[in-house]
Amino acid sequence: MKNVFALVAAFTLCSAAWAAPEAAPAPKSAQQSKMVTCNADAKEMKGDERKAFMKTCLSAKPEKKMTPQQEKMKTCNADASGKKGDERKAFMKTCLSAK
C-alpha cells in the first residue's frame, strides 16, 4: 500500500512538471488588428456587400501622419508659390525658422 501511495504521489508530481505552461497570447500583428477593426465595422453587412467592404477595408493603407516640420514645410511651400530664386529662398528661410 505504501508503494502504491508513493507511486501515485510521484506520478502526480511528474505530470505537473511535464504539463505545458500556460502560454501568453501572442501580440496581434498589424494585419490581425486591421481584421478585428474591419470585422467590427462590417458586422451589420452580409453577402457581397460585406465581401466588397472587407476587401476594401483590409487593403487600405494606414494614413501617414506628417510631423510638425513636414506640415510647416507644406504650408511654406504653398505660401511661396509664385516666388522664384533669391526671393523664394529668403521667404522659405524666414517661414521655416518662424515658430
C-alpha positions in Angstrom: 0.0 0.0 0.0 2.9 2.3 0.8 4.4 1.6 -2.6 1.1 2.5 -4.4 0.8 5.8 -2.5 4.4 6.7 -3.3 3.9 5.8 -6.9 0.7 7.9 -7.2 2.4 10.9 -5.4 5.5 10.6 -7.8 3.2 10.4 -10.8 1.3 13.4 -9.7 4.5 15.5 -9.2 5.9 14.4 -12.5 2.8 15.0 -14.5 2.6 18.6 -13.1 6.2 19.2 -14.2 5.6 17.9 -17.7 2.4 19.9 -18.2 2.9 22.7 -20.7 3.0 26.1 -19.1 0.2 28.5 -20.0 1.3 30.5 -23.0 0.6 34.2 -23.0 -1.4 35.2 -26.0 0.8 36.4 -28.9 0.6 40.1 -29.7 -1.6 40.9 -32.6 0.1 41.8 -35.9 -1.0 44.9 -37.8 -3.0 42.8 -40.2 -4.7 41.0 -37.3 -5.6 44.3 -35.7 -6.9 45.6 -39.0 -9.0 42.4 -39.4 -10.6 43.0 -36.0 -11.4 46.6 -36.8 -12.8 45.8 -40.3 -14.9 42.9 -38.9 -16.4 45.2 -36.2 -17.2 47.8 -38.9 -18.9 45.2 -41.1 -20.9 43.4 -38.5 -24.3 44.5 -40.0 -23.3 43.7 -43.6 -24.0 40.4 -45.4 -23.0 38.6 -48.6 -21.5 40.5 -51.5 -21.7 43.9 -49.7 -19.7 42.5 -46.8 -17.2 40.9 -49.1 -16.6 44.1 -51.0 -16.3 46.1 -47.8 -13.8 43.7 -46.3 -11.7 43.7 -49.4 -11.5 47.5 -49.5 -11.0 47.8 -45.7 -8.2 45.2 -45.5 -6.3 46.5 -48.5 -6.4 50.2 -47.3 -3.1 51.7 -46.3 -2.9 53.5 -43.0 -2.7 57.2 -43.2 0.8 58.6 -42.7 0.8 61.4 -40.3 3.0 64.4 -41.1 5.4 65.7 -38.5 5.1 69.3 -37.4 8.2 70.1 -39.5 6.6 68.5 -42.6 3.4 70.4 -42.1 5.3 73.6 -41.8 7.2 72.8 -45.0 4.0 72.1 -46.8 2.4 75.4 -45.7 5.6 77.4 -46.5 5.8 75.8 -50.0 2.1 76.7 -50.6 2.7 80.3 -49.4 5.9 80.6 -51.6 4.1 79.8 -54.8 4.9 82.4 -57.4 8.2 83.4 -55.8 11.4 82.4 -57.6 15.1 82.4 -57.0 16.6 84.5 -54.1 13.1 85.9 -53.2 11.8 82.3 -52.7 14.9 81.2 -50.8 14.7 84.2 -48.4 11.0 83.6 -47.9 11.4 79.9 -47.2 14.2 80.6 -44.7 12.2 83.0 -42.7 9.0 80.9 -42.9 10.7 77.7 -41.8 12.5 79.3 -39.0 9.5 81.1 -37.6 7.9 79.4 -34.6 
